[in-house]
Structure formats: C-alpha cells, structure tokens
Amino acid sequence: MCGICGKLIFDPQASVSPVLVESMANSISHRGPDDSGFYISANIGLGFRRLSIIDLKSGHQPLSNEDGSVWIVFNGEIYNFRDLREDLLQRGHTFKTRSDTEVIVHLYEDFGERCVEKLRGMFAFAIWDKRARSLFLARDRVGIKPLYYSLSPRSLVFASEIKALLALPGLSPEINPQILDRFLTFYYVPGDETIFRNIKKLSPGTTLTVREGKLSHRQYWDLSFEPSPIAARQAESRLLDILEESVSLHMISDVPVGFLLSGGIDSTAMLGLAPKTQHTLRTFTIGFSYPQVTDERPYARLAAARLGAEHRETSFNAQDFAAFLPGYIHIMEEPVCEPPAVALYYVTHLAKPHVKVLISGEGGDEAFAGYENYRTLLWLERAKRLLAPASAALSRTLSASGPRASKFAPLFSHSLGEFYLSRSSSPATYFNSSWRQLYSPDLLASINKAASLDPVSRFHYRSSGRGFDPLSRMLYVDTKTWLPDDLLIKADKMTMANSIELRVPLLDHKVLEFAASLPPQLKVRGFVTKYIAKRALASHVPREILHRKKTGFPVPYALWLRRDLERWVRSILLEKRTVERGLFCKTAVEQLLFANLQTGCFSKEVFSLLILELWHRRFIDHDPVTPRFLPPHVSSQTISPRPPVASQAP
C-alpha cells in the first residue's frame, strides 16, 4: 500500500520540477513511511511513497519495464499477481522483482489499457508510456483505492490524496457551492466531483488516458444485477467457496496481518474463514461503555475466544471525539458525516504496533443486502401497491406522527426512483424543506438542487436497468455512490493515516459479481436480511453473533452532541466567524440545535453542519492541525488467545 502522485505538462518541451513532485509526495508520507522514489523526465514527473507489504527488499518504485519505455507508480495489492506472473514469464517477459507492481507493467506491454481487466485486487496506478507519450491512470472496480486529479489548460496533476494536489503552487482550495448542497443532501459527496471546485475523482472501474493534452475516459467494469436461477443450497456452497478463496488471497503478505472485529457477522466471518496457519491470529475492536448504545466488545471477545485469536480492544469518550475532529477533517479532506470513521482511526492506531495489514468485513451489507433500510423500503413498496387507494390518508397520518415517522410520509406519493438517493441519505432530506430553510439567500442563489442530484443517484438508478427488481436497483445505486464515496474513502484514509493497509475480501469483484447474480429473495427474505450469506456462514460464525440485531459501529455521537458536547457544538455553529461565511441563516441553525436537543432526531444534520464548518477552517481558512491526533489517555486492553472452539450451526 502506498501513496502516488505526479504531473504531466502538455508541452513536451517543458520540464517538471523535481522539487514540486517531491513536495507532493512528502505531503502524503503517512501512506508510505518505508520508502520514496521519483521519476522525472522532461514534462512528466512521478512520485511515490511506499508502505512495504510484499517483496520488501526489491519493490522500489517508480518501476519500469526492461527497456525503460514504460514507468509505473502503483498503490494497492494485486491478489492474483502470482498467476499473472507465471503467464507473463511464459510469454517471454523477464522480471527483476517479485512484486505485483512489475506484473502490471508487463501486462500493459502486452494488453495496453485493457491490462486492468486482468487484475484481481484493489488499485490506483499511473503508467507513463514514453513511446506513445501518454499518461494512463486506472482505479479498481469498486473504488477501494482513491485517485484524484486536477486539469488545467497546460497540465494534469494526480495523487492518492487531495493534500498532495493542494501542495502545488497556484492550486487554491475553492469551494463548489453546488457540491456543498450535494453533501448536505447525501451526507457525503457522491460522483466524480469533489467539494473543491478544481479537483475531481477518477470514478471506480474507470481509466483515464491523457495524450497530447486530450483526456479520454473508459469504463472497463460495471456490476450487472441479472439474477440467474439457483437453489438455496447450491448458492450456499458456491458462496462459501468464493469467500474462502477471497479471504485466502487477501491474506497474502510478507508482513503480519490482523483482523478488525466489529462484533458483527461480516468481520467475524473473515476471521472464521482465515486459513489456519502457524502464526497467531490478532484481532482488534473498539467499544463504548454507555447504556444507551450497544457495546461491541463482548461480541468481539466471544468471536476471538471461539476462533483462538489474540485480542486487543480500546475505547474513547466524548472529549477524545471532539479533540480528534480537526484531525478527522484533515485526514478525510472532504466533509463526510461518518462518526464511525473516528472509531476506525482509534482502533487502527491500536493495531499499528502489531500488524501492517488489517482484514475488514466492509462490503458485506452492500453485496448481500444487510442494511435494514433495504428491508424497510421493500415492505413500503409492497404496502404502496396493496394500499394504493389509501396512500394519501397514510401520508397525512405519518406526517402528523412525529419526526421519526414523518420521514416516510412523502414516500407514499413518490416512486422509489424519485426518493432513493443512497443508503445514508434520508428521503426526508430531499422532500422536506428543512435544509433549504437553513440556506442563506446567497447560497440558495448559487445552487440548483435538481442539477446537483440528477447526475448522481438518479443517473445510476436509471442505469441499473428498467427490468431490475427494487432491491437490485437500490444495491446498484449504493455500489456506485455510498460504497466508494463514503464507506471506502473513510476506510482507506483512516487506516492509511496510521500507515496500515486495509483489505476488504467481501468487495473482491468475484464476490460482488456472484452476489449480484443471486435472486433478490436470497438476499432479503421476509424480515431476514442477508439471508443466503447467513446460511452460508453459519458454521464459521458463533450463533450468538449470527442472529444478533445489526448495529454497525455504534459511536454514541448523537448522545454526545446533545449532552457532553452540546455547548461546544453550539459555540462553533453560532460563532461570529461561522455566521459571517454567509452560508446559513443563524436563526434557522438555532432552531435546528434546539429541535435536536429536544428530540434527538437531527443529530446527523447537526454533525454535518459541524463538520462543514471545521472543514472550512482547515482548508479554506488554513487553520493549523496539531499532528498529535490521539489523546494520550485513550484506554486499551489485551486479551490472550484461547484454543479455537467449534461453533455449532443453528
């Protein structure tokens, strides 16, 4: 795992400054503290920071082919590189390393831009082809690894993180008001835009070629939900085979590998499916001792004990949470309403002295429909069909039933395609005018809500196919928006901030393609979510975890915003400095804070406003961020491993 960056000046007579490329690379040194390297040749410059995982001695980058006509900087892991290497050797290629990076170089020589179609893994890379004088950028199928770029009339720059682009003279951080509105609608920024007016993301499953100053994009992969008939028992067997293969491949490493345990099915399954080796299995989790929230630690301890792992855990409090938020903004680079990301940073910091690679269960809910909102909205769609004549009366009843129920009221008079934005966004956010009441007249004048939404979730909903069932269409939208632009961005940046590589076996494209081929009733059946996955994993996950209610990473931020941090949050959001930005009406913000204090129903909205203001202070006002993000008193505990105990299937 690494950090990459580079600059291409379109004028072939120009020269890229080595100092500039080095400055870009140094700004993301946390992504690769083990090594650095540079390739500068006239109008092209490539920079690299390395976190050594595979081929520790000879994996230096940038790396070239035999005659130096093709150069690469690569961030990620290719899990089928050994098979690809054998094939390339038979085709006459010679290798100077054992790294997966060199495999990509030789694949490019033989297959050109279609080389990405051969790769199984997570990746973002740049290839400079001296003969064609072209720069080729590629990102993995679902966006596990990030890649940003900025285009000007005379050059293109790219990097693993926005900070590296902002290290360039002349690239000022200007806010895009349209994207600000998109953030407040989705609670993250979906699509290839960023909140910075002049910086974009390369979309997942897409390549970008730059030749003679012209850009061409190509989408090389997409997820197709075309269910094929399969019996439940056959689906169980096939799924288990695919998952065992994926976990085994994701454990390939020349450094210690550990597991993140959330106390849920997916992360426990990753540990349960791990190949039994001579090495100690190490697990890490985080929890909170509050009666109002579920503490995940007892379930993580149970999983570690049953499966024979050496277990460590940690926790933090409201003051730690608040102290870290400026660091959270600095690491995430864009405003994202994702409190569990703070927990991920803390637990990754706990793991750092012990492992360099962590296996996570991220992606299982997106692949196999594990979120309760899928089940809820499917039942809602059925109710709309059955109760169509009474839909108007139901809508009025729900509207008068308080803030929790009223969010469903508009859904009775709109189609799923009109209101389903993504997993994390509430339909009420779109149909309710609460956000727009917060906006100042100047902000309202500078945005167009329809234009900000249509190119994103609605485009993907339409692209999913008219014949697809409602569940598949929701899963497709989330795979294209929520998954890469919230979940995976958070996972990459929080772990890499601690110089740790995170791997996600459930997002292997073979797993996703198989999941997409399953009939919807094998994902959600009645009130049971993730139906076939639970059946397939029953022998690898303790019964107590397999059948517990899903809680996710329950950071008690809503409780903290109303109790421990209420005055602090209020002081920031109503401070003169914040109000003078002219984005929101002060009176409306005061009303929102009061409503949340009374009901607790608007914590997401309040946290989003807080994050947005802290983002302005860091990236627009250039407030400094202390490098010591982690408070020294955060508690941790180590629990010794026990011999594995077989878990009986239900």
N, C-alpha and C positions, 0 to 999 in steps of 0.2 A: 504494500500500500504506500502511496506516495502523493506528492503534490507536483503538478506540472504547470508550465506557463510558457509563453512565447509571443513573439511579434513578427509579423511579416509586413514589410514595406512594399507597396506595389511597384515602385520604381526600382528596377533591377540594378541601377547604378548607385542606389542609396546604400547606407550602412546602418545596421542596428547597433546601438550602443551596448557593449558588454556590461557596463555598469548598470544600465537600466534593467536588463534581464536578471542580473544578479539581485538587484533590489526587489524585483517582483518575486523571485524565488525565496528570498530571505523573509518576506512578509508572511509566507506560509511554511516556515521552517518546522512548525509543530507537526505538520503532516509527514515530515521526513527528517528526523533528527540524526539519522545514521550516516548520511552521505549526501553530497550535492554534485551536480555536474552541469556543463553548459556546452552548447554547440552554437557558434556564431560564424556565419559565413555570408558576408555582404549584407543583403537585405533580409535575411532570415536569422532569427535567434531563438533557441530553445533552452528552457531552464528546467531544472529537476531537483527535487528533494526526496530522499529515499528513506522509507521505513523498511528495513531488511526483514523479509519473511521467508522467501525461497531463494536458494542459491546465494547464500550470504557472502561468499567470497568474490564472486565474479559477476554479480548482477548490476554493475555500474551502468548508469545512463547519463546522457543520451547514448544510444546504441545504434550501430549501423549494420548494413549487410556486408558481404565480402569485399566489395569494391568501393564502399563508402558513398554509393549513389542514393541510398535510402537511409534516412535517420528517423529515429522514433523517441518520444518521451511517452511513458505509459504509466497510468495509475489504475491498479486493480489486481485481480487474480484471474487466470485462465485455468479452469479446473480440468480441462481435457488436453492440456498442453503436452503431456507425455505421449498420448496417442498421435497428436498432430506432429510432434517432433519426429516420431518414427516414420511417419508417412513422408515427411519432408526429406529425411535422410535418404529414403529410397528414391526420391525424386532427384537426388544429386546435390542437395544443399549441404554445406558444411557449417558446423556450429562452433563458436568459441566460448559459449557459456552453457549452463544448464537451466537458464531462466525461461520463464514463459514469455518474457518480453521479446526475445530473439525469435520465438516461434511466429509472432505477429509480423515481424519484418519479412521473414521468408514467405509467409502466406501472402503478404502484399505483393511480393515479387511475382508470384505465380497467379494470383487471382485478382490483383488490383483492389478496387474499392469493395468488391464482394468478399474480401477476406473476413469481414465481420460476421458473415453468415456461418462461418466455420467455428466460431468461438463459443464456448460454453463457460460463462462466468460473469463477473462484474468488471466493467472497464470504462475508462475515458482515456483516449490517446490522441496524439498528433503525429503525423508522418510527413516529413519533408522529402519530396521526390525531386532530386536535383535535375534529372534529365527532363522531366515534364515541367519543372519549375512550378510545382503545385503543392499546396498545403492541404492535407486530408485530416479532418477531425471526425472522431466517432465516439458515440456514447452507447452503453449497453442497453439491452432491450427494454428494461423497465425503469432505468434511471437510478440504479443503486449508487453509481458514482456521478458526481456533479461535473459539469463543464460549462463555463461562462465565456462569453466573448463580447467584444465591442468593435464596431466597424466605423471607420471614418473615411473620408474621400481618398486618403493616401495610405491607409494601413488597416490591418486587423490584428487585434491582440486577444489572447485567450488565457484562461487559467482555471485551476481547480476551485478557486475561491475568488469572491469579488474583491477582497482586500488586495490581492495581487494586481488587479486591474486599477484600483484606486491609487496604487503606488506610482502610476505613470503620471508625469507632469502633463497638465492640460486636461486630464480626465476628471472633471469635477463631479461630485455626487449631487445630481439634480433629481428632485423628486418628480414622479409622474402622478399627477392627481387622479387620473383615470384608474391607475393601479392601486392607489390608496383606497378608492371606493371598492375595488375588487377584493382587497384584503379584508375590509370590514364586512363584506358580504360572505366570503368563504372562510375567514379567519386564517388564511394563508394566501399565497399568490400563485394561482394555477396558471398554466400556459407557459409559453416561451418568453414572456416579458418578465422583467423584474421591477421592483419599485423605483429603481434607478432608471432615469429616462434613456440613458445611452448604453445600457448593459442588457444583454439577452442571455437566455439559457439555450443550449443545444437540447432539443427535445429528445426524450428516450427513444431508442430504436431508430435513430436518425444519424446520418453522416452529413458532413458539410465539406465541400471541396472549394478551394479558392485558387483560381488560376487567372493570371493577367488582370487582377482586380475584380473579377466577377465571381459571385458566390452561387453555388448550386447545392440544394438540399436533396437528400434521398431518404425516404423512409424504407428501411430494409426489413422491418418486422412489425407485426401487429398481432393482437390477440383476437382470435375469432371464436365466438360462442355459438358453435354449431353442434348441439348435443347429438351424440351417437347412442343408439340403444345398447345398454349394457346392464346385466343383472347386478344387484347389490353385492352379492358375494364375490363376483368377478371383479367388480370395481374396488372392493376392499383389498383383494390380493394384489391387484395391479398397482394401486396407490401405495401400498406398503413397500413393494419392490422399488418403486420410483423414489420414495422418500429415503429408504435405506441407502440407495445409490447416491442420492444427492448429499446426504449427511456425510457419507464416507468421503466423497470428493471434496467437500468443503473443509474437511479436517486435514487435508494435505498441507504440510507446513514443516519448515525447518526450525521453528521456534515453538514454545509452549502455547497450547490452545486451551481456552476456558469456555464456560457457558454462562450466559445471563439467564437467571431464573426469575420469572415474574410471578410464579405461583399458579400459572395457568396451564392450559393443555399444550399449547404450541411449544413453549420453551422447555417444558418438561419432556415432551416427545423428542426434542432434539437431543437431550441428554440420554433418554432411553434408547434412541436409535444409534447412538455413537458406537463405533466399533470398539470392542473390548481390547485394550492394549495394556502393555506393561506400565504405562505412565499413569500417574494419579490424575483422576478427573477433578477439575477445580470448578466450583460454581460460586456465583456472586448474585446478591439480591439487595433490595432496599425496601424499607417499610416504615410505617408511621404509627406511633402509639396514641391514637386518638379514637375514642369510642364512636365517633361519627363516621369513620371511614374503615374500610376493610384493611387489615394489616396482612400483607402478602407473605411476611416472613415465616409464619408457621407452615404454610403450604410449601414454600421453597425448602425449608428444613426437612419436611417429610419426603419430598422428592429426592433431595440429596442423600438422605439416610437410606432410602429404599434402593437407590441406584449406586451407592458406595462412593460418593464424591466428597472431597474436602471442601467444606462450605464456609463462605465468608459473607457477612451482611453488614449493612450500615443504615443510618437514618439521618435526617436533618430536621430543623424546626423552621418556624416562620421567619425568624431573624436571619437564618442562613439563606433561606429562599430569597428574601429581599436583597441581602448583600450580594448575591450572585447575579441578580437580574441584569446589571450593566454588563457583566461578563457574558451572560446569555445572549444579549443583543450583539455584542462584539463577535461572538462565535457564529451565530446564526446569520448575521449580515442583513437579513431582511426581517421585517416584522412577521412573526408567526405565533399564533395563540396556541402554544403547546407546552403547558406546565410540566407534563411528564418528561420533557427534554431536560429539565433541571435535574430530575431524579437520575436520568441516564448519565448525565455528566458525573454526578457524585458516585454512582456505582461503578462507572468506568475508572474513575480515579482510584477507587478501592482495589480494582483488579490490576492496575498498572504495574505494581511491583512484582506481580506473579506471572502474568501472561502478556503476550504481544498480540494475540488473536482471540476474539470472542465470537462464539456462535450464538445467534439470537433466533427467536421464534417469530420475528417480524414477518408479516405477509400471509399468515395462515387464515386470518379473518377475511382478507381481501380475496384470497384464492377460493376458499370454501364457504364463504358467506357466514362468518361467525358473529357479526355485529347484530345486536337486537333491532336496530332500525330497519334492517332488511326484512326481518320477520314482521315488524310492526306495519311497515308500508305495504307489504304483500297482503296482510289482513285488511288494511284500509282499502286497498284496491278492490278486494273481494266484496267488502261491505258497500262500496260505492256502486258496484254492479247490482247487488241484491236490493239495496235501499235507495235506488236512484230517485224514485218519486219523493222521498222524504229528505233528500240531501240538503235542501235549503233550510229546512227546520233543524236538522242536525247541526249544520254550520252555525246557525244562530245560537243554539243551545251551548255548543262548545265555546263560542265567543264570549259567552257570559259566565263561563265556568272557572275563571281564574287564569293566571298567566301560564300555568303548566299545560292545561288542556286547550287553551285558546290557540296555541300554535298549530293545531291540526284543523282548525275551522276552515281556513281558506282552501284546504286540500280537497274538500268535497266538491268544489266548483271548478277545479283545475285538473288537467291531466298530469300524470306522473312526469312526463317530459317537460312540462312547464315549471314544475316546482323542484324536481330533484337536481340540486346543484352538485352536491357531493356528500360524502358521509359526515363530514364535520360541520357543514353549514345547516342552519335551521331554516325550514321553509318560511317560518315567521320573519326571518331576517329579510327575505325578499318581498313578501307580501305586506308585512307590517311596515308602517312608515316611521318606526321608532328611530332607525338610523338616520333617515333623511331629516327628521326633526332636530337631530344633533348638528347637522351640517350648517356651516355659516353660509350666507348668501354668496360669498365669493367662491367657496368650494362647490356649491351647487351649480354655479355658472360655468365651472371649468370641467365638469364631468358629464358623461352621458351614460346612464346606467345600462340601457339596453346594449349599447356598443361594447360595454365592458364585460357583459356576461355572454352574449351570443357566441363569440369566437371560442369560448372555453367549454363549459359543461354541456351547453345545448348542442354545440357542434359535435361533441363526442356522443351525446345521446342519439343524435340523428345518424351518426356514422356507425353506430352499433348494429344497425340493420332493422328494418321495419318488422321482419318476421320473428325477431328475438323476443323471448318472454321478458316480463318486467324485471325479474331478478337478474338475468344476464345483462340487461341494459344498465342497471344500477352498478353491477360489478365492473362493467366495461368503463363507465364514467369514472369510477373510483380508481381503476387501474391507470387511467390516463391523467388523472388530476391529483386526488388526495394522496395516492401512493407515492409518486415521485416528488411532489412539490411540498408535502408536509412530512409524512412518515419517514421517507428515506433521506430527505435533506437533513432532518433532525438527527437521524441515526448516524449518518456519515459525519456531520460536523461535530456533534458532541463527543463521539468516540475519538475522532482524529485530533480533537483539541487536547486529548490526553495521549496522543501518539499510539493509539490502539486501532487495529483493523477489526471491523465488524463484518461478519459473514452471515448471510441470510439464506439457508438452504431451501426454505419454503418459497423463495422467489426465483429459484432456478427456472429457466424458461421451459424446461421439460415438465416440471411440476405444474406450472401455470397452464401450459397447453393441455395437459391431461385434465386438470380441474375444469377448464373451460369446456371440455368435451363432454362433461358429465351432465345428465339431465338435471334440471333445477330441483326436482323432488329429492335428489340425492344430496342436496346441499341444505335446503330448508324443508323439513317435513313436519307439518302441523306447527307445533310450538318449539320444535327442536332445531336449533341452528347447527351448522357444521356437521350434519347428520352422518355422512359417509366417513368423514375424517375421524369422528369419534369412534365409529365402529372399527375402523382400520387400526387405530392407535390404542385400542382397549387393553392390549397385552403389554403395552410399553409405558402406560401412564397409570399411576395409582388411582384406584376407584374414587377416592376422596377428592381428587383433582379433576378427574374426567367428568364428574357430574355436578361440580360446583357452579354457581352463578358467575358469569363473566364479569370481571371488574376492571381489567386493564391495569394500568399503572396508577392507582388512585392517590395522586398527590392532593392533599387536602387544601388546595389553594383557595377554593371558594370559601371555606371556613376562615382561612387566614385573612382574606380580603375584607370580610365582614367583622372580624374580631381583632386579631393581633396587629394587622397592617392597615386597618381602616383609616386611621388618621394620616398615616404616611402616604397612602394612595390618594387620599383627598387633597393633601397638601400639594402633591405633584400635579394632579389634574386641574386644580384650580389656581395654581401658582400664576403670577403675572406673566412669567416667561412663556408658559404653555398657552395661556389665553391669547397673548399677542401674536401667536402664529396665525390666528385668524381662520382656523380650520373648523372649529366647533363653537356653538353658542354656549356661553358659560352657564346660563340658566338651565338649559336642557341637560347639560352634564351634571349639574347639581341635582336635578330631578332623577336622573338615572342612578346616581350614587345613593340617593335616599330610597328609591324603589328597591335597589339591591339589598340595602341594609335591612329593609322591612321584610322582604320576601325571599331573598337569596336566589332569585330567578335570573339575574342578569350578570352573574359573575364572569361569563365569557366576554360579554360586552365591555365590562369594566376593565378586565385584564387586557383586552385588545387595545383599549384607549391608553392604558398604562404603557404597554409595550411600544405602541406607536410613538408616544412622547419620548420614551427612553431611546428609541431608535433615532429620532430627530436630534437628540442631544449628543448621541455618539457620532452619527455620520454626517449630519448637516451642521451642527454647532461645533463638532470636533472636540467634545469633552474627552479628556483622557480616561483610560480604563486601567485600573490597577492590575498588574499581571498576576497578583495573588487572588484568584477567584475563590479558592476553597478556604472557608474559615477553619482555624486550627483545632477547634473543639468538636468537630463532627465525630460522632461515635461509630465504632465498628467492632465486630465480634467474629472470631473464627471458631468453627465447629469441626472437630476431627471427623474423618470419614469412617463409615462402618461398612462391613461387608454387604454387598447387594442382597436385597430380599425380594424374592419374586412377588410381583403384584398380580393378583388374580383378576381375570377379566370378569366383567359383570355378567 
